[in-house]
Amino acid sequence: MPKRAAISHNIAEDLAVVGSGLLKMFDKGENAIMLPYRSILFVCDANTCRSPMAEAMLKKMLSGFEGVAREVKVCSAGVAPSARDDSDVTFDVRFLLKEEGIDVEGMRSKDLKRHRELLEEADLVLTMSQEQKRRVHQFPEADGKGIYTLKEFVGEAGDIVDPFGRGDSAYVQCKDEIKRCLGKLITRLLPDTSQQ
């Protein structure tokens, strides 16, 4: 198995590594396409609001592309001390995603402390806040990983604020903010593919 290039903690350096062709490649015969990341992990506090929204929406976006884009693994987990396995995604998130044509009825939360294999397998880790980023860096499995906030990775400042307990408009704003950032993320994930 070829050795993977180390990922720095600097977006510009990571993109330079990608450009030099050192990261994993999907081999599709004559049409081999270089993808910078094959496995993406979204992280929030409890994995019941923001990170499952990001996971579900990115999966839907990737399904609109041909070929290797559909092979990118996307998952999510919670990193707060209160994170638990097997909790439901919140009703508000299920409702908002249903409006986007996404069904998450079977989606269950994962506690990153108990599912460190998700971190081991990830090429790119995107958190919703700086505090979550700090917590992820404390795991030994985080060594050598590209770990950023979602907004930081797409060139924006600030955190994506937790909508829990803040009313319907906070959930809508959160979903729209994540969706906007994912649109920017796609151009970094799939530099050489075209949408169908």
C-alpha positions in Angstrom: 0.0 0.0 0.0 1.5 3.4 -1.0 2.4 5.7 1.9 0.2 8.7 2.3 1.7 12.2 2.3 1.6 13.9 5.7 -1.0 16.6 6.0 0.1 19.9 7.6 -2.1 22.2 9.6 -1.9 24.9 6.9 -4.4 25.1 4.1 -2.0 26.5 1.6 0.5 23.8 2.3 -2.1 21.1 2.1 -3.3 22.4 -1.3 0.3 22.4 -2.5 0.7 18.8 -1.5 -2.5 18.0 -3.5 -1.2 19.9 -6.5 2.1 18.0 -6.4 0.1 14.7 -6.7 1.2 13.2 -3.4 -2.2 12.3 -2.1 -4.3 9.3 -3.0 -5.6 8.8 -6.5 -8.6 7.0 -7.7 -7.5 4.9 -10.7 -10.1 4.7 -13.4 -8.0 3.4 -16.2 -7.2 6.1 -18.7 -9.2 8.6 -16.8 -7.4 8.5 -13.5 -8.5 11.5 -11.4 -6.6 13.0 -8.5 -8.8 13.8 -5.5 -7.3 15.7 -2.6 -9.4 13.9 0.0 -11.1 10.5 -0.1 -12.5 10.5 3.5 -14.1 13.5 5.2 -15.2 13.7 8.8 -17.4 16.5 10.1 -17.4 17.1 13.8 -19.7 19.1 16.1 -20.6 18.7 19.8 -23.2 16.0 20.0 -23.5 14.9 16.4 -27.2 15.6 16.4 -27.4 19.0 14.6 -24.6 20.6 12.7 -22.3 17.8 11.7 -25.1 15.4 10.5 -26.5 18.3 8.5 -23.1 18.8 6.8 -22.7 15.0 6.3 -26.1 14.6 4.7 -25.9 17.7 2.5 -22.4 16.9 1.2 -23.4 13.3 0.4 -26.3 14.7 -1.6 -24.1 17.2 -3.4 -21.5 14.6 -4.3 -24.2 12.3 -5.7 -24.8 14.9 -8.4 -21.3 14.3 -9.8 -20.1 11.4 -12.0 -17.5 8.8 -11.1 -15.0 9.2 -8.3 -16.9 11.9 -6.5 -19.4 9.3 -5.4 -16.6 7.3 -3.8 -15.6 10.0 -1.4 -16.5 8.8 2.1 -18.3 11.3 4.3 -19.2 10.8 8.0 -19.7 12.7 11.2 -19.2 12.5 14.9 -19.5 14.4 18.2 -16.6 15.5 20.3 -18.1 17.2 23.4 -18.0 15.4 26.7 -21.8 15.1 26.4 -21.6 13.3 23.0 -23.3 9.9 23.0 -23.7 7.0 20.6 -27.1 6.2 19.0 -29.0 9.5 19.6 -31.5 10.7 17.1 -30.7 13.7 14.8 -32.9 16.5 16.1 -36.4 16.9 14.8 -35.6 20.4 13.4 -32.6 19.0 11.4 -34.7 16.1 10.1 -37.4 18.6 9.0 -35.0 21.0 7.3 -33.2 18.2 5.5 -36.5 16.7 4.3 -37.1 20.1 2.7 -33.8 19.6 0.9 -34.9 16.1 -0.3 -32.7 14.3 2.2 -34.0 11.6 4.5 -32.0 11.1 7.7 -34.5 9.0 9.7 -31.9 6.2 10.1 -29.0 8.5 11.0 -27.7 8.0 14.5 -25.1 10.0 16.5 -21.6 8.8 17.0 -19.3 9.7 19.9 -15.8 10.3 18.5 -14.3 9.1 21.8 -15.8 5.7 21.0 -15.3 5.8 17.3 -11.7 6.9 16.8 -11.5 4.8 13.7 -13.4 7.6 12.0 -10.6 9.9 12.8 -8.0 7.4 11.7 -9.6 6.9 8.3 -10.2 10.6 7.6 -8.1 12.6 5.2 -9.8 15.8 6.2 -11.5 16.7 9.5 -13.9 19.7 9.5 -15.3 21.0 12.7 -18.0 23.5 13.3 -16.1 25.6 15.9 -12.5 26.4 17.0 -13.3 24.6 20.4 -14.2 21.4 18.6 -11.0 21.7 16.5 -9.0 22.0 19.7 -10.7 18.9 21.2 -10.1 16.9 18.0 -6.4 17.8 18.1 -6.1 16.1 21.6 -6.7 12.6 20.1 -3.5 10.7 19.2 -5.3 9.7 15.9 -5.3 13.4 14.9 -1.5 13.5 14.4 -0.7 14.4 10.8 -4.3 15.1 9.9 -5.7 18.2 8.2 -8.1 19.6 10.8 -9.9 22.9 10.3 -13.2 24.5 11.0 -15.5 24.3 8.0 -15.5 28.0 7.6 -11.7 28.3 8.0 -11.2 25.7 5.2 -13.4 27.6 2.7 -11.8 30.9 3.5 -14.3 32.4 6.0 -13.9 33.5 9.6 -15.8 32.4 12.7 -17.7 29.4 13.9 -21.0 27.8 12.8 -23.0 28.5 15.9 -25.0 25.6 17.5 -28.7 26.2 16.8 -29.9 23.9 19.5 -32.5 25.6 21.8 -32.4 28.9 19.8 -35.6 28.5 17.8 -36.6 27.7 14.2 -34.8 30.7 12.6 -31.5 29.7 14.1 -31.8 26.2 12.5 -32.6 27.7 9.1 -29.7 30.1 9.4 -27.3 27.3 10.4 -28.4 25.0 7.5 -28.0 27.9 5.0 -24.6 28.7 6.4 -23.4 25.1 6.2 -24.9 24.7 2.7 -23.1 27.8 1.5 -19.8 26.6 2.9 -20.3 23.1 1.4 -20.7 24.8 -2.0 -17.3 26.3 -1.6 -15.9 23.0 -0.3 -17.0 21.1 -3.4 -14.6 23.2 -5.6 -11.7 22.1 -3.4 -12.8 18.5 -3.2 -13.4 18.0 -6.9 -11.1 20.4 -8.8 -11.2 18.3 -12.0 -14.8 17.0 -12.2 -17.9 18.5 -13.6 -21.4 18.3 -12.2 -24.1 16.4 -14.1 
